[in-house]
Amino acid sequence: MSLHRTAANGRPRATRGFVLLEVLVAVGVAAIVMAALLRSFTSTWAGINTVREEAESMLLARALLSDGASTAKIVAGTQNGTIGRYAWALTAVPVPIAAPPPPQQQQQPQQAQQQQPQSSSRPPQPQEGDGQDQPQPKPFGLYRVDLVITTPSGRSRSLETFRIGPAAQP
């Protein structure tokens, strides 16, 4: 008796190895898995590029705002430029500041103090009509600064801040 199986024609039948159909199924499964991995890899790579551009644009924005919109350099208007692959536009607009309340409202509590006896060491409080109620020109003004940075892929990032600068000329 033989331990080998024999086919109908009397030859020994091979029990080792793969049938062609099994190999084709394995290759098909491997191709599907590779396609899924490739799609995942490309979307991850695109996400990495987006995050890199985002981080670089924010670093450039901080540098532009700290340098271009410093107190000494801020001017009403628009400035444009490029840094490397990034385009930027900086717009500074003067913001009107509300005037302080009239001096009469501020002096009402002071008038109550004047009615009390004053010691000789304190100077007298200025009275209305002394010429000191004239508004003084402001050496500084408030500006709204808008910065738009355009990345190489065409995405735009906008930042807004308020800065103090020289008073705008009327």
Secondary structure, DSSP 8 states (H G I E B T S, - for coil): --SS-B-TTSSB---SS--HHHHHHHHHHHHHHHHHHHHHHHHHHHHHHHHHHHHHHHHHHHHHHHHTTSTTT--SEEEEEEETTEEEEEEEEEE-------HHHHHHHHHHHHHS---TTS-----TTSSTTS----SEEEEEEEEEEE-TTS-EEEEEEEEEEE----
